[in-house]
Amino acid sequence: MTNFEIVKRDAQQLPAQAKSPLPDRMLLSDAAQSGAEALTAFTGDDRQTGPVLATVTAQDATVWAAVDASLSVPTVRVYCADPGSPYAQAALNTSIQHHGNELAITVPRIATPSRTIRHGNTYISGSGNAYSFTSTGDMHINSSGVTITSSTGGTVINGHRGVEIELLLPVGSGLRTTTSSGSVHGYGHLAGARVDAASGSVRLESVGRAEIEAASGSVRIGTVTEWISVNAASGSVEVARHSGQQARVRAASGSVTLTIAAAASGTVDVHSASGSVTLHGSHRRDMTINATASSGTVRRP
């Protein structure tokens, strides 16, 4: 499942959400919504109109991508909410290239600054994906920010927010991302998505073809219209509506929930090594459906 060729399709073949323009100047990223200005901005050449395959390569970045039916060329905005941090310099130095139906966004690598989190009398120190701590509280940590949940609150010392990349793409566009740390969010209908995320969640509203590798983080997909392949090492997987021809999901540690729509055909193959599997709409004689769990229950309501 590696066909990510972008084809200009007849509008009648596209899902309804692919045909609707977004509200004017939709603010996708957290940084934009908080009032931050883009440190790097790009608008595609009017002589190169149509769908693109947007390729994002970044060490520590959150990607926000939306398909907008009112656009004929892509736009890119790169943010960082911490002006004095190394991430801000990386946002300023981000390379954006647009040639034909190829859009490449590359964020330069940076030395990840160390962070210290204080929670009561407990201190947590580290950088990148490596942290050491001892605490009886409830803590959720990622390398682009820290959330502490407790009855007494907590304090982050020397913490930085990473780069945020906001993409607005023409109808028929696809997305390919490679990130070490950071989540990927997709709005509208992407023709295809290939996501390789070492640490961070994946959220796609609607996609034709999707190939997702998630080492640490949950995967949530609204609608799949063609095929999907997901490998999740640590985190749950949910597909709200699969109406395509093939679905393959592998979860090493986490639950899997998938709903098979009436329009689906072909094969559905789901396995969780440690976690439950729930398949809705799976009582179909016209499809090949396999659902297994090495350590956990399989439900087919």
N, C-alpha and C positions, 0 to 999 in steps of 0.2 A: 504494500500500500504506500507507494511513494510518488504517485502522479499529482504534481502540484502545478501543472501547466494552467495558465490563466486564459480563459476564453471569454470573449465578449458575447454574452448570451442575450437572447431575446428577453425583454422584460417580462413577457408572459410566463417564462420558465422559472422565474425567481420567486421565492417566498414573499409574502406580503410585506414582512418587515424590511426586506431589502429595497422596496420601492418608496419608502416614506423618508422624506428629508428630516434631518434632525432640527431641533429648535435652533434659532440663530445663535451662533457662538456658544455652543454647548460646552460647559466646563466639565471635563472628565476627571482630571487629576485632582488629588487632594490639595496639592500646592496651588493650582489655579483657583480652586474654590475658596481657598483661604486668602486670596488676593495677591499671590506672588506673581511676578512678571516672568515671562519666558526668558531664559538666558540665551537660548538659541532658537530661532524660528526659520521655517522654510516653507515655501509654496512652490509646487511643481510648475514646470514650464508649460504654458498654454499650447505649445506646439507638440507636446507629448501627452495627449489626453487619453483617458480610458483607465481600466483597472490596472493595478500593479500588484506585484508580490513584494510586500514590505518585509525586509529582513532586518531584525534588530539583534545586535550583539552587544552585551553589556555584562559587567561584573556584578554590579549591585544596582538594580534599577527596577522600578515598577512600570509596566507597560499598559497603557490605556489606548485601545484601538476601537474606532467606530466607523461603520460604513454609512455614508451619507449620500442619498440619491440625488441631492442637489449639486454634488461636486463632479467636476470632470478631471481634476488633477488633485494629487494628494497634498495635504498640509501636515507639517510636523512642528511640534513645540516641545522644547526640553526645559524642564524646571528643576530647581532645587530650593527647598524652603530654608536652607541654612546657608546664607550668603558667604560666610567666612570659612566654610568647610571645604575639604578636598573634593567633595562631591560637586560643589558649585563650580570648581575649576574644570572638573570632568564634563559637566553640563555645557560649559562655555566652549570646550574644545571638541564637542561631539561632531563627528563627520557625517554629513548627509549627502548622498549622491543619488540622482534620479536619471536613469538612462532607459528610455523606452518603457517597458513594463516592469522594470526592476528598480526598487527603491531600497537603498541600503543605509541603515543608521548604525553607526559604530561609536560606542562610548569608550574613551580610553581607559585603560586599567589604572587603578590608583592603589596606593598602600592603604589598606583599611585601617582607620584610626581605632585605637583601643577605647573601650567604654567601661565605665564603672557604674554599677547600679547599687544603691543603698536601700535596703529594706529592713527597717528597724536597726538592729545591730548586725545585720548580715550584709556583706559586701560581695558583689558578683563582678568579676573582671574577665576581660578577654577581648578578642577582635575577630572579625570575619565570622566563621561558623563555629569557633572554639571558645567556650566559656566554662568557667569553673565557679561553683557556688554551693552553699549549703543553706537550706531554708526549709521550714515546715509550711510556708505559705503556698499559694497557688500562683505560679508564674508561667507566662507564655513569652518566649523570647525568639526574635528573629534578628538577622543582621542588619536590617534597615530601620529598626526601631524596637522599643521594648514596651510591653504592656504588663503591668503588675496588678493583680487582683487580690485584695486582702481587706480585712476589716480595719486596718490602720493606715492604709495607703502606702506609698513608696516614693522614692526620689531617684531620678536618673541624673547622673553626673557625667558630663562630657559625652553626651549622646548625640548622634547626628542622624538626620534623615537623608536617605539616598536620593538618587536621580529619579525623576519621573518623566516618562516619555509619552506624549499625547499625539496620537495619529488619527487624522480624519481622511478616510479613503473613499474613492469612487466605488460604485456598485460593481461587483464581480471581482473585487480584490481579495487577496489572500495574505496571511500573516505567518511569518517564521521567526521564532525567537530563541535565543540561547542566552540564558542568564544564570549566574552563580547564586544570586539571592534576589528575590523580588517576585511579586505576583504579576499575573497577566490577566487583563480584563478585556473582553470583546463584546461590543454592542452592535446590534443590527446583524445582518447575515454575511458572514465571511465565506467566500467560495472554498477556501481551504485554510487550515491552520496546522502548523507543525511547531510544537512547543517542547523545548528541552529546558526544564527548570530544576536546578539542584536543590533549591530551597524556596518555597513560596507556593501559594495557591494559584489555581487556574480557573477562571470564570469566563465562559463563552455563552452568549445569548443564543446564537444560532450559527450553524456551520454546515457546509456541504461535506467536506472531507476533513478529518481530524486525526493527527498522529501526535500523541502526547506522552512524554517521558517525564514523570514527576518523582523526584527522589524523596522529597519531604514536603508534603502539603496536599491539601484536598483538591479534587477536581470536580467542578460543577458545570454541566453543559445543559442548555435548555433544549434545543432541537438539533438533531442530526438528520440531514436529508439524503446523504449518500453512504458514507462509511465512516467508521471510527475505530481507532486502535489506541488503547490506553495501557501503559505500564506504570503503576503507582507503587513505590517501595514502602512509603509510610504515609497513609492518609486515605480518607474515604473517597469513593467515586460515585457520582450521581449523574445519570442521563435522564432528563425528564421526559423526552420524547424522541425515540429512535424510529424514523420512518424510512431508513435507507435499506441497502442490500446486504450489508455486513457490519457486524459489531464484534469486537474482540476486546475484552477487559481482563487485565491481570492485576490483582492487588496483593502485595506481600503481607501488609499489615493494615487492615482497614476494611470497612464494609463496602458493599457494592449494591446500588439500587438502580435499576434500569427499567424503563417503561417502553414496551414495544407497541408502536402505533399500528392501526389497521393497514396503513399504506406500506408497512415494512415487508420485506421479502428476504430470501436468502438464508443467511446463517447468523446466529447469535451464540457466542461462546464466552462464558464468564466464569472466572475462578478467583477465589480468595484463599490465600494460604492461612491467614488468621483473621477471621471476621465473617460476618454474615453476608449472605447473598439474597437479594429480593428482586424477583422478576415479575413485573406486572404485564398482563396481556400475553403471557407465554403459552397459553393453551391453543397452539396453532398446529394443525396437521400439514400445512403447506410450507412450513419452515423447519430448518434444522436448528434446534435450540438445546444447548448444553449449559448446565449451571452446576458448579461444584464448589465445595468449601472443605479444606483440609481440617480446619479447626473452627467450626462455626456452623450455623444452621443455613439451610437453603429453603426459601419460601417462594412459592409460585401462586399467589392468591388470584 
